[in-house]
Amino acid sequence: MDRAIELWRRRLAQQRLVEIDTEIKQAESTGAAERVRALMEEQVELRQALGRDIALY
């Protein structure tokens, strides 16, 4: 059961990374620099967590 939860969390993190990519592009196109920065920070955190077998959610 724990393995299934970890796989689910990993999948959610991966989906969020895809969403962040889209949101960054949108924010860049509107000149929302602060939003881009915040999204990039979240992106880094998620990627680091995925590298550590994730436990963010």
PDBQT receptor file of N, H, CA, C and O in Angstrom, charges set to zero:
ATOM      1  N   MET A   1       0.826  -1.205   0.000  1.00  0.00    +0.000 N 
ATOM      2  CA  MET A   1       0.000   0.000   0.000  1.00  0.00    +0.000 C 
ATOM      3  C   MET A   1       0.866   1.263   0.000  1.00  0.00    +0.000 C 
ATOM      4  O   MET A   1       0.570   2.210  -0.728  1.00  0.00    +0.000 OA
ATOM      5  N   ASP A   2       1.931   1.287   0.806  1.00  0.00    +0.000 N 
ATOM      6  H   ASP A   2       2.172   0.518   1.398  1.00  0.00    +0.000 HD
ATOM      7  CA  ASP A   2       2.808   2.457   0.843  1.00  0.00    +0.000 C 
ATOM      8  C   ASP A   2       3.423   2.731  -0.518  1.00  0.00    +0.000 C 
ATOM      9  O   ASP A   2       3.566   3.887  -0.915  1.00  0.00    +0.000 OA
ATOM     10  N   ARG A   3       3.782   1.689  -1.226  1.00  0.00    +0.000 N 
ATOM     11  H   ARG A   3       3.666   0.750  -0.904  1.00  0.00    +0.000 HD
ATOM     12  CA  ARG A   3       4.373   1.848  -2.559  1.00  0.00    +0.000 C 
ATOM     13  C   ARG A   3       3.367   2.488  -3.520  1.00  0.00    +0.000 C 
ATOM     14  O   ARG A   3       3.733   3.333  -4.337  1.00  0.00    +0.000 OA
ATOM     15  N   ALA A   4       2.123   2.087  -3.418  1.00  0.00    +0.000 N 
ATOM     16  H   ALA A   4       1.826   1.401  -2.754  1.00  0.00    +0.000 HD
ATOM     17  CA  ALA A   4       1.084   2.654  -4.279  1.00  0.00    +0.000 C 
ATOM     18  C   ALA A   4       0.902   4.143  -3.990  1.00  0.00    +0.000 C 
ATOM     19  O   ALA A   4       0.714   4.933  -4.916  1.00  0.00    +0.000 OA
ATOM     20  N   ILE A   5       0.954   4.525  -2.743  1.00  0.00    +0.000 N 
ATOM     21  H   ILE A   5       1.106   3.883  -1.991  1.00  0.00    +0.000 HD
ATOM     22  CA  ILE A   5       0.818   5.933  -2.375  1.00  0.00    +0.000 C 
ATOM     23  C   ILE A   5       1.998   6.735  -2.912  1.00  0.00    +0.000 C 
ATOM     24  O   ILE A   5       1.814   7.834  -3.435  1.00  0.00    +0.000 OA
ATOM     25  N   GLU A   6       3.189   6.202  -2.788  1.00  0.00    +0.000 N 
ATOM     26  H   GLU A   6       3.338   5.309  -2.363  1.00  0.00    +0.000 HD
ATOM     27  CA  GLU A   6       4.372   6.883  -3.313  1.00  0.00    +0.000 C 
ATOM     28  C   GLU A   6       4.290   7.057  -4.823  1.00  0.00    +0.000 C 
ATOM     29  O   GLU A   6       4.638   8.113  -5.351  1.00  0.00    +0.000 OA
ATOM     30  N   LEU A   7       3.833   6.022  -5.515  1.00  0.00    +0.000 N 
ATOM     31  H   LEU A   7       3.551   5.164  -5.086  1.00  0.00    +0.000 HD
ATOM     32  CA  LEU A   7       3.682   6.127  -6.969  1.00  0.00    +0.000 C 
ATOM     33  C   LEU A   7       2.652   7.184  -7.331  1.00  0.00    +0.000 C 
ATOM     34  O   LEU A   7       2.841   7.936  -8.288  1.00  0.00    +0.000 OA
ATOM     35  N   TRP A   8       1.572   7.246  -6.578  1.00  0.00    +0.000 N 
ATOM     36  H   TRP A   8       1.419   6.635  -5.801  1.00  0.00    +0.000 HD
ATOM     37  CA  TRP A   8       0.527   8.242  -6.804  1.00  0.00    +0.000 C 
ATOM     38  C   TRP A   8       1.089   9.650  -6.575  1.00  0.00    +0.000 C 
ATOM     39  O   TRP A   8       0.844  10.554  -7.373  1.00  0.00    +0.000 OA
ATOM     40  N   ARG A   9       1.836   9.831  -5.495  1.00  0.00    +0.000 N 
ATOM     41  H   ARG A   9       2.035   9.097  -4.846  1.00  0.00    +0.000 HD
ATOM     42  CA  ARG A   9       2.438  11.135  -5.200  1.00  0.00    +0.000 C 
ATOM     43  C   ARG A   9       3.418  11.539  -6.290  1.00  0.00    +0.000 C 
ATOM     44  O   ARG A   9       3.454  12.699  -6.701  1.00  0.00    +0.000 OA
ATOM     45  N   ARG A  10       4.205  10.592  -6.752  1.00  0.00    +0.000 N 
ATOM     46  H   ARG A  10       4.176   9.650  -6.418  1.00  0.00    +0.000 HD
ATOM     47  CA  ARG A  10       5.166  10.865  -7.814  1.00  0.00    +0.000 C 
ATOM     48  C   ARG A  10       4.432  11.316  -9.079  1.00  0.00    +0.000 C 
ATOM     49  O   ARG A  10       4.843  12.273  -9.736  1.00  0.00    +0.000 OA
ATOM     50  N   ARG A  11       3.354  10.627  -9.409  1.00  0.00    +0.000 N 
ATOM     51  H   ARG A  11       3.020   9.850  -8.875  1.00  0.00    +0.000 HD
ATOM     52  CA  ARG A  11       2.578  10.979 -10.603  1.00  0.00    +0.000 C 
ATOM     53  C   ARG A  11       1.973  12.372 -10.476  1.00  0.00    +0.000 C 
ATOM     54  O   ARG A  11       1.967  13.137 -11.441  1.00  0.00    +0.000 OA
ATOM     55  N   LEU A  12       1.469  12.703  -9.301  1.00  0.00    +0.000 N 
ATOM     56  H   LEU A  12       1.474  12.083  -8.517  1.00  0.00    +0.000 HD
ATOM     57  CA  LEU A  12       0.921  14.043  -9.083  1.00  0.00    +0.000 C 
ATOM     58  C   LEU A  12       1.999  15.110  -9.258  1.00  0.00    +0.000 C 
ATOM     59  O   LEU A  12       1.751  16.156  -9.859  1.00  0.00    +0.000 OA
ATOM     60  N   ALA A  13       3.177  14.848  -8.741  1.00  0.00    +0.000 N 
ATOM     61  H   ALA A  13       3.378  13.998  -8.253  1.00  0.00    +0.000 HD
ATOM     62  CA  ALA A  13       4.274  15.796  -8.871  1.00  0.00    +0.000 C 
ATOM     63  C   ALA A  13       4.657  15.961 -10.338  1.00  0.00    +0.000 C 
ATOM     64  O   ALA A  13       4.910  17.077 -10.792  1.00  0.00    +0.000 OA
ATOM     65  N   GLN A  14       4.700  14.871 -11.070  1.00  0.00    +0.000 N 
ATOM     66  H   GLN A  14       4.495  13.965 -10.701  1.00  0.00    +0.000 HD
ATOM     67  CA  GLN A  14       5.041  14.947 -12.490  1.00  0.00    +0.000 C 
ATOM     68  C   GLN A  14       3.982  15.730 -13.266  1.00  0.00    +0.000 C 
ATOM     69  O   GLN A  14       4.312  16.514 -14.156  1.00  0.00    +0.000 OA
ATOM     70  N   GLN A  15       2.716  15.518 -12.928  1.00  0.00    +0.000 N 
ATOM     71  H   GLN A  15       2.448  14.881 -12.205  1.00  0.00    +0.000 HD
ATOM     72  CA  GLN A  15       1.640  16.262 -13.586  1.00  0.00    +0.000 C 
ATOM     73  C   GLN A  15       1.770  17.747 -13.274  1.00  0.00    +0.000 C 
ATOM     74  O   GLN A  15       1.582  18.590 -14.151  1.00  0.00    +0.000 OA
ATOM     75  N   ARG A  16       2.089  18.063 -12.032  1.00  0.00    +0.000 N 
ATOM     76  H   ARG A  16       2.242  17.378 -11.320  1.00  0.00    +0.000 HD
ATOM     77  CA  ARG A  16       2.239  19.466 -11.645  1.00  0.00    +0.000 C 
ATOM     78  C   ARG A  16       3.388  20.118 -12.405  1.00  0.00    +0.000 C 
ATOM     79  O   ARG A  16       3.298  21.287 -12.779  1.00  0.00    +0.000 OA
ATOM     80  N   LEU A  17       4.460  19.377 -12.634  1.00  0.00    +0.000 N 
ATOM     81  H   LEU A  17       4.533  18.428 -12.329  1.00  0.00    +0.000 HD
ATOM     82  CA  LEU A  17       5.579  19.929 -13.397  1.00  0.00    +0.000 C 
ATOM     83  C   LEU A  17       5.151  20.301 -14.812  1.00  0.00    +0.000 C 
ATOM     84  O   LEU A  17       5.582  21.323 -15.345  1.00  0.00    +0.000 OA
ATOM     85  N   VAL A  18       4.314  19.483 -15.413  1.00  0.00    +0.000 N 
ATOM     86  H   VAL A  18       3.964  18.652 -14.980  1.00  0.00    +0.000 HD
ATOM     87  CA  VAL A  18       3.793  19.795 -16.753  1.00  0.00    +0.000 C 
ATOM     88  C   VAL A  18       2.934  21.060 -16.689  1.00  0.00    +0.000 C 
ATOM     89  O   VAL A  18       3.038  21.929 -17.555  1.00  0.00    +0.000 OA
ATOM     90  N   GLU A  19       2.094  21.161 -15.672  1.00  0.00    +0.000 N 
ATOM     91  H   GLU A  19       2.009  20.456 -14.968  1.00  0.00    +0.000 HD
ATOM     92  CA  GLU A  19       1.250  22.348 -15.503  1.00  0.00    +0.000 C 
ATOM     93  C   GLU A  19       2.098  23.593 -15.306  1.00  0.00    +0.000 C 
ATOM     94  O   GLU A  19       1.802  24.648 -15.867  1.00  0.00    +0.000 OA
ATOM     95  N   ILE A  20       3.154  23.469 -14.508  1.00  0.00    +0.000 N 
ATOM     96  H   ILE A  20       3.395  22.612 -14.053  1.00  0.00    +0.000 HD
ATOM     97  CA  ILE A  20       4.030  24.609 -14.247  1.00  0.00    +0.000 C 
ATOM     98  C   ILE A  20       4.669  25.103 -15.533  1.00  0.00    +0.000 C 
ATOM     99  O   ILE A  20       4.761  26.310 -15.753  1.00  0.00    +0.000 OA
ATOM    100  N   ASP A  21       5.110  24.191 -16.383  1.00  0.00    +0.000 N 
ATOM    101  H   ASP A  21       5.035  23.210 -16.205  1.00  0.00    +0.000 HD
ATOM    102  CA  ASP A  21       5.697  24.594 -17.662  1.00  0.00    +0.000 C 
ATOM    103  C   ASP A  21       4.726  25.472 -18.458  1.00  0.00    +0.000 C 
ATOM    104  O   ASP A  21       5.114  26.502 -19.010  1.00  0.00    +0.000 OA
ATOM    105  N   THR A  22       3.488  25.058 -18.507  1.00  0.00    +0.000 N 
ATOM    106  H   THR A  22       3.173  24.221 -18.059  1.00  0.00    +0.000 HD
ATOM    107  CA  THR A  22       2.465  25.820 -19.235  1.00  0.00    +0.000 C 
ATOM    108  C   THR A  22       2.232  27.178 -18.573  1.00  0.00    +0.000 C 
ATOM    109  O   THR A  22       2.129  28.200 -19.251  1.00  0.00    +0.000 OA
ATOM    110  N   GLU A  23       2.150  27.173 -17.249  1.00  0.00    +0.000 N 
ATOM    111  H   GLU A  23       2.234  26.343 -16.699  1.00  0.00    +0.000 HD
ATOM    112  CA  GLU A  23       1.919  28.421 -16.518  1.00  0.00    +0.000 C 
ATOM    113  C   GLU A  23       3.089  29.389 -16.668  1.00  0.00    +0.000 C 
ATOM    114  O   GLU A  23       2.881  30.600 -16.749  1.00  0.00    +0.000 OA
ATOM    115  N   ILE A  24       4.310  28.875 -16.706  1.00  0.00    +0.000 N 
ATOM    116  H   ILE A  24       4.479  27.892 -16.641  1.00  0.00    +0.000 HD
ATOM    117  CA  ILE A  24       5.483  29.736 -16.898  1.00  0.00    +0.000 C 
ATOM    118  C   ILE A  24       5.408  30.409 -18.264  1.00  0.00    +0.000 C 
ATOM    119  O   ILE A  24       5.649  31.611 -18.378  1.00  0.00    +0.000 OA
ATOM    120  N   LYS A  25       5.080  29.654 -19.284  1.00  0.00    +0.000 N 
ATOM    121  H   LYS A  25       4.884  28.677 -19.191  1.00  0.00    +0.000 HD
ATOM    122  CA  LYS A  25       4.978  30.230 -20.631  1.00  0.00    +0.000 C 
ATOM    123  C   LYS A  25       3.923  31.333 -20.674  1.00  0.00    +0.000 C 
ATOM    124  O   LYS A  25       4.134  32.386 -21.276  1.00  0.00    +0.000 OA
ATOM    125  N   GLN A  26       2.787  31.079 -20.029  1.00  0.00    +0.000 N 
ATOM    126  H   GLN A  26       2.616  30.224 -19.540  1.00  0.00    +0.000 HD
ATOM    127  CA  GLN A  26       1.728  32.087 -20.005  1.00  0.00    +0.000 C 
ATOM    128  C   GLN A  26       2.174  33.333 -19.246  1.00  0.00    +0.000 C 
ATOM    129  O   GLN A  26       1.943  34.456 -19.696  1.00  0.00    +0.000 OA
ATOM    130  N   ALA A  27       2.806  33.134 -18.103  1.00  0.00    +0.000 N 
ATOM    131  H   ALA A  27       2.994  32.223 -17.737  1.00  0.00    +0.000 HD
ATOM    132  CA  ALA A  27       3.261  34.264 -17.293  1.00  0.00    +0.000 C 
ATOM    133  C   ALA A  27       4.333  35.067 -18.029  1.00  0.00    +0.000 C 
ATOM    134  O   ALA A  27       4.344  36.296 -17.964  1.00  0.00    +0.000 OA
ATOM    135  N   GLU A  28       5.227  34.378 -18.724  1.00  0.00    +0.000 N 
ATOM    136  H   GLU A  28       5.218  33.379 -18.777  1.00  0.00    +0.000 HD
ATOM    137  CA  GLU A  28       6.260  35.071 -19.493  1.00  0.00    +0.000 C 
ATOM    138  C   GLU A  28       5.644  35.913 -20.598  1.00  0.00    +0.000 C 
ATOM    139  O   GLU A  28       6.105  37.021 -20.871  1.00  0.00    +0.000 OA
ATOM    140  N   SER A  29       4.608  35.392 -21.231  1.00  0.00    +0.000 N 
ATOM    141  H   SER A  29       4.234  34.491 -21.010  1.00  0.00    +0.000 HD
ATOM    142  CA  SER A  29       3.993  36.116 -22.345  1.00  0.00    +0.000 C 
ATOM    143  C   SER A  29       3.261  37.376 -21.886  1.00  0.00    +0.000 C 
ATOM    144  O   SER A  29       3.040  38.295 -22.675  1.00  0.00    +0.000 OA
ATOM    145  N   THR A  30       2.887  37.413 -20.612  1.00  0.00    +0.000 N 
ATOM    146  H   THR A  30       3.067  36.666 -19.971  1.00  0.00    +0.000 HD
ATOM    147  CA  THR A  30       2.197  38.594 -20.088  1.00  0.00    +0.000 C 
ATOM    148  C   THR A  30       3.124  39.490 -19.273  1.00  0.00    +0.000 C 
ATOM    149  O   THR A  30       2.705  40.532 -18.768  1.00  0.00    +0.000 OA
ATOM    150  N   GLY A  31       4.387  39.079 -19.149  1.00  0.00    +0.000 N 
ATOM    151  H   GLY A  31       4.727  38.232 -19.560  1.00  0.00    +0.000 HD
ATOM    152  CA  GLY A  31       5.349  39.894 -18.414  1.00  0.00    +0.000 C 
ATOM    153  C   GLY A  31       5.226  39.802 -16.907  1.00  0.00    +0.000 C 
ATOM    154  O   GLY A  31       5.674  40.700 -16.193  1.00  0.00    +0.000 OA
ATOM    155  N   ALA A  32       4.629  38.736 -16.414  1.00  0.00    +0.000 N 
ATOM    156  H   ALA A  32       4.265  38.007 -16.993  1.00  0.00    +0.000 HD
ATOM    157  CA  ALA A  32       4.427  38.552 -14.970  1.00  0.00    +0.000 C 
ATOM    158  C   ALA A  32       5.674  37.911 -14.343  1.00  0.00    +0.000 C 
ATOM    159  O   ALA A  32       5.692  36.722 -14.026  1.00  0.00    +0.000 OA
ATOM    160  N   ALA A  33       6.708  38.735 -14.177  1.00  0.00    +0.000 N 
ATOM    161  H   ALA A  33       6.693  39.701 -14.434  1.00  0.00    +0.000 HD
ATOM    162  CA  ALA A  33       8.009  38.238 -13.718  1.00  0.00    +0.000 C 
ATOM    163  C   ALA A  33       7.939  37.581 -12.340  1.00  0.00    +0.000 C 
ATOM    164  O   ALA A  33       8.573  36.550 -12.117  1.00  0.00    +0.000 OA
ATOM    165  N   GLU A  34       7.197  38.149 -11.439  1.00  0.00    +0.000 N 
ATOM    166  H   GLU A  34       6.682  38.987 -11.620  1.00  0.00    +0.000 HD
ATOM    167  CA  GLU A  34       7.096  37.579 -10.086  1.00  0.00    +0.000 C 
ATOM    168  C   GLU A  34       6.426  36.204 -10.117  1.00  0.00    +0.000 C 
ATOM    169  O   GLU A  34       6.828  35.293  -9.393  1.00  0.00    +0.000 OA
ATOM    170  N   ARG A  35       5.422  36.067 -10.946  1.00  0.00    +0.000 N 
ATOM    171  H   ARG A  35       5.095  36.807 -11.534  1.00  0.00    +0.000 HD
ATOM    172  CA  ARG A  35       4.741  34.769 -11.089  1.00  0.00    +0.000 C 
ATOM    173  C   ARG A  35       5.696  33.741 -11.684  1.00  0.00    +0.000 C 
ATOM    174  O   ARG A  35       5.718  32.592 -11.243  1.00  0.00    +0.000 OA
ATOM    175  N   VAL A  36       6.476  34.134 -12.665  1.00  0.00    +0.000 N 
ATOM    176  H   VAL A  36       6.458  35.068 -13.022  1.00  0.00    +0.000 HD
ATOM    177  CA  VAL A  36       7.460  33.235 -13.272  1.00  0.00    +0.000 C 
ATOM    178  C   VAL A  36       8.437  32.763 -12.201  1.00  0.00    +0.000 C 
ATOM    179  O   VAL A  36       8.741  31.573 -12.115  1.00  0.00    +0.000 OA
ATOM    180  N   ARG A  37       8.929  33.694 -11.387  1.00  0.00    +0.000 N 
ATOM    181  H   ARG A  37       8.682  34.660 -11.457  1.00  0.00    +0.000 HD
ATOM    182  CA  ARG A  37       9.880  33.348 -10.339  1.00  0.00    +0.000 C 
ATOM    183  C   ARG A  37       9.288  32.345  -9.360  1.00  0.00    +0.000 C 
ATOM    184  O   ARG A  37       9.940  31.363  -9.006  1.00  0.00    +0.000 OA
ATOM    185  N   ALA A  38       8.059  32.584  -8.923  1.00  0.00    +0.000 N 
ATOM    186  H   ALA A  38       7.529  33.382  -9.210  1.00  0.00    +0.000 HD
ATOM    187  CA  ALA A  38       7.401  31.687  -7.971  1.00  0.00    +0.000 C 
ATOM    188  C   ALA A  38       7.205  30.292  -8.570  1.00  0.00    +0.000 C 
ATOM    189  O   ALA A  38       7.419  29.284  -7.897  1.00  0.00    +0.000 OA
ATOM    190  N   LEU A  39       6.804  30.247  -9.822  1.00  0.00    +0.000 N 
ATOM    191  H   LEU A  39       6.630  31.066 -10.368  1.00  0.00    +0.000 HD
ATOM    192  CA  LEU A  39       6.605  28.963 -10.494  1.00  0.00    +0.000 C 
ATOM    193  C   LEU A  39       7.921  28.211 -10.652  1.00  0.00    +0.000 C 
ATOM    194  O   LEU A  39       7.968  26.991 -10.491  1.00  0.00    +0.000 OA
ATOM    195  N   MET A  40       8.980  28.935 -10.967  1.00  0.00    +0.000 N 
ATOM    196  H   MET A  40       8.942  29.926 -11.098  1.00  0.00    +0.000 HD
ATOM    197  CA  MET A  40      10.277  28.289 -11.117  1.00  0.00    +0.000 C 
ATOM    198  C   MET A  40      10.783  27.731  -9.784  1.00  0.00    +0.000 C 
ATOM    199  O   MET A  40      11.421  26.679  -9.750  1.00  0.00    +0.000 OA
ATOM    200  N   GLU A  41      10.498  28.431  -8.698  1.00  0.00    +0.000 N 
ATOM    201  H   GLU A  41       9.979  29.286  -8.726  1.00  0.00    +0.000 HD
ATOM    202  CA  GLU A  41      10.862  27.920  -7.379  1.00  0.00    +0.000 C 
ATOM    203  C   GLU A  41      10.114  26.624  -7.076  1.00  0.00    +0.000 C 
ATOM    204  O   GLU A  41      10.695  25.656  -6.585  1.00  0.00    +0.000 OA
ATOM    205  N   GLU A  42       8.826  26.623  -7.374  1.00  0.00    +0.000 N 
ATOM    206  H   GLU A  42       8.354  27.410  -7.773  1.00  0.00    +0.000 HD
ATOM    207  CA  GLU A  42       8.031  25.406  -7.158  1.00  0.00    +0.000 C 
ATOM    208  C   GLU A  42       8.559  24.265  -8.026  1.00  0.00    +0.000 C 
ATOM    209  O   GLU A  42       8.625  23.116  -7.586  1.00  0.00    +0.000 OA
ATOM    210  N   GLN A  43       8.928  24.589  -9.240  1.00  0.00    +0.000 N 
ATOM    211  H   GLN A  43       8.875  25.522  -9.597  1.00  0.00    +0.000 HD
ATOM    212  CA  GLN A  43       9.457  23.601 -10.171  1.00  0.00    +0.000 C 
ATOM    213  C   GLN A  43      10.742  22.964  -9.617  1.00  0.00    +0.000 C 
ATOM    214  O   GLN A  43      10.908  21.745  -9.675  1.00  0.00    +0.000 OA
ATOM    215  N   VAL A  44      11.623  23.770  -9.094  1.00  0.00    +0.000 N 
ATOM    216  H   VAL A  44      11.489  24.760  -9.046  1.00  0.00    +0.000 HD
ATOM    217  CA  VAL A  44      12.873  23.270  -8.520  1.00  0.00    +0.000 C 
ATOM    218  C   VAL A  44      12.583  22.358  -7.329  1.00  0.00    +0.000 C 
ATOM    219  O   VAL A  44      13.174  21.284  -7.205  1.00  0.00    +0.000 OA
ATOM    220  N   GLU A  45      11.682  22.784  -6.465  1.00  0.00    +0.000 N 
ATOM    221  H   GLU A  45      11.203  23.656  -6.566  1.00  0.00    +0.000 HD
ATOM    222  CA  GLU A  45      11.327  21.980  -5.288  1.00  0.00    +0.000 C 
ATOM    223  C   GLU A  45      10.776  20.617  -5.691  1.00  0.00    +0.000 C 
ATOM    224  O   GLU A  45      11.151  19.593  -5.121  1.00  0.00    +0.000 OA
ATOM    225  N   LEU A  46       9.895  20.613  -6.667  1.00  0.00    +0.000 N 
ATOM    226  H   LEU A  46       9.590  21.445  -7.130  1.00  0.00    +0.000 HD
ATOM    227  CA  LEU A  46       9.313  19.350  -7.116  1.00  0.00    +0.000 C 
ATOM    228  C   LEU A  46      10.357  18.432  -7.731  1.00  0.00    +0.000 C 
ATOM    229  O   LEU A  46      10.375  17.230  -7.466  1.00  0.00    +0.000 OA
ATOM    230  N   ARG A  47      11.226  19.007  -8.555  1.00  0.00    +0.000 N 
ATOM    231  H   ARG A  47      11.212  19.984  -8.770  1.00  0.00    +0.000 HD
ATOM    232  CA  ARG A  47      12.268  18.191  -9.178  1.00  0.00    +0.000 C 
ATOM    233  C   ARG A  47      13.217  17.616  -8.135  1.00  0.00    +0.000 C 
ATOM    234  O   ARG A  47      13.643  16.466  -8.249  1.00  0.00    +0.000 OA
ATOM    235  N   GLN A  48      13.545  18.397  -7.133  1.00  0.00    +0.000 N 
ATOM    236  H   GLN A  48      13.199  19.330  -7.040  1.00  0.00    +0.000 HD
ATOM    237  CA  GLN A  48      14.405  17.900  -6.056  1.00  0.00    +0.000 C 
ATOM    238  C   GLN A  48      13.695  16.794  -5.284  1.00  0.00    +0.000 C 
ATOM    239  O   GLN A  48      14.305  15.777  -4.956  1.00  0.00    +0.000 OA
ATOM    240  N   ALA A  49      12.423  16.985  -4.996  1.00  0.00    +0.000 N 
ATOM    241  H   ALA A  49      11.927  17.812  -5.263  1.00  0.00    +0.000 HD
ATOM    242  CA  ALA A  49      11.661  15.978  -4.268  1.00  0.00    +0.000 C 
ATOM    243  C   ALA A  49      11.553  14.687  -5.063  1.00  0.00    +0.000 C 
ATOM    244  O   ALA A  49      11.641  13.599  -4.496  1.00  0.00    +0.000 OA
ATOM    245  N   LEU A  50      11.363  14.801  -6.367  1.00  0.00    +0.000 N 
ATOM    246  H   LEU A  50      11.291  15.685  -6.828  1.00  0.00    +0.000 HD
ATOM    247  CA  LEU A  50      11.295  13.606  -7.200  1.00  0.00    +0.000 C 
ATOM    248  C   LEU A  50      12.616  12.854  -7.168  1.00  0.00    +0.000 C 
ATOM    249  O   LEU A  50      12.641  11.624  -7.211  1.00  0.00    +0.000 OA
ATOM    250  N   GLY A  51      13.697  13.586  -7.092  1.00  0.00    +0.000 N 
ATOM    251  H   GLY A  51      13.678  14.586  -7.057  1.00  0.00    +0.000 HD
ATOM    252  CA  GLY A  51      15.009  12.971  -7.005  1.00  0.00    +0.000 C 
ATOM    253  C   GLY A  51      15.246  12.277  -5.678  1.00  0.00    +0.000 C 
ATOM    254  O   GLY A  51      16.103  11.400  -5.567  1.00  0.00    +0.000 OA
ATOM    255  N   ARG A  52      14.480  12.678  -4.672  1.00  0.00    +0.000 N 
ATOM    256  H   ARG A  52      13.785  13.390  -4.762  1.00  0.00    +0.000 HD
ATOM    257  CA  ARG A  52      14.593  12.089  -3.335  1.00  0.00    +0.000 C 
ATOM    258  C   ARG A  52      13.436  11.153  -3.031  1.00  0.00    +0.000 C 
ATOM    259  O   ARG A  52      13.149  10.894  -1.863  1.00  0.00    +0.000 OA
ATOM    260  N   ASP A  53      12.785  10.654  -4.027  1.00  0.00    +0.000 N 
ATOM    261  H   ASP A  53      13.019  10.865  -4.976  1.00  0.00    +0.000 HD
ATOM    262  CA  ASP A  53      11.623   9.785  -3.855  1.00  0.00    +0.000 C 
ATOM    263  C   ASP A  53      10.459  10.479  -3.194  1.00  0.00    +0.000 C 
ATOM    264  O   ASP A  53       9.692   9.842  -2.471  1.00  0.00    +0.000 OA
ATOM    265  N   ILE A  54      10.313  11.710  -3.412  1.00  0.00    +0.000 N 
ATOM    266  H   ILE A  54      10.936  12.227  -3.999  1.00  0.00    +0.000 HD
ATOM    267  CA  ILE A  54       9.185  12.589  -3.085  1.00  0.00    +0.000 C 
ATOM    268  C   ILE A  54       8.411  12.289  -1.801  1.00  0.00    +0.000 C 
ATOM    269  O   ILE A  54       8.106  11.138  -1.491  1.00  0.00    +0.000 OA
ATOM    270  N   ALA A  55       8.110  13.332  -1.085  1.00  0.00    +0.000 N 
ATOM    271  H   ALA A  55       8.358  14.268  -1.337  1.00  0.00    +0.000 HD
ATOM    272  CA  ALA A  55       7.249  13.265   0.095  1.00  0.00    +0.000 C 
ATOM    273  C   ALA A  55       6.650  14.633   0.345  1.00  0.00    +0.000 C 
ATOM    274  O   ALA A  55       6.563  15.069   1.493  1.00  0.00    +0.000 OA
ATOM    275  N   LEU A  56       6.235  15.321  -0.715  1.00  0.00    +0.000 N 
ATOM    276  H   LEU A  56       6.307  14.967  -1.647  1.00  0.00    +0.000 HD
ATOM    277  CA  LEU A  56       5.729  16.674  -0.576  1.00  0.00    +0.000 C 
ATOM    278  C   LEU A  56       4.259  16.749  -0.198  1.00  0.00    +0.000 C 
ATOM    279  O   LEU A  56       3.862  17.675   0.509  1.00  0.00    +0.000 OA
ATOM    280  N   TYR A  57       3.462  15.833  -0.630  1.00  0.00    +0.000 N 
ATOM    281  H   TYR A  57       3.784  15.080  -1.204  1.00  0.00    +0.000 HD
ATOM    282  CA  TYR A  57       2.010  15.960  -0.438  1.00  0.00    +0.000 C 
ATOM    283  C   TYR A  57       1.533  15.175   0.724  1.00  0.00    +0.000 C 
ATOM    284  O   TYR A  57       0.339  15.175   1.021  1.00  0.00    +0.000 OA
TER     285      TYR A  57
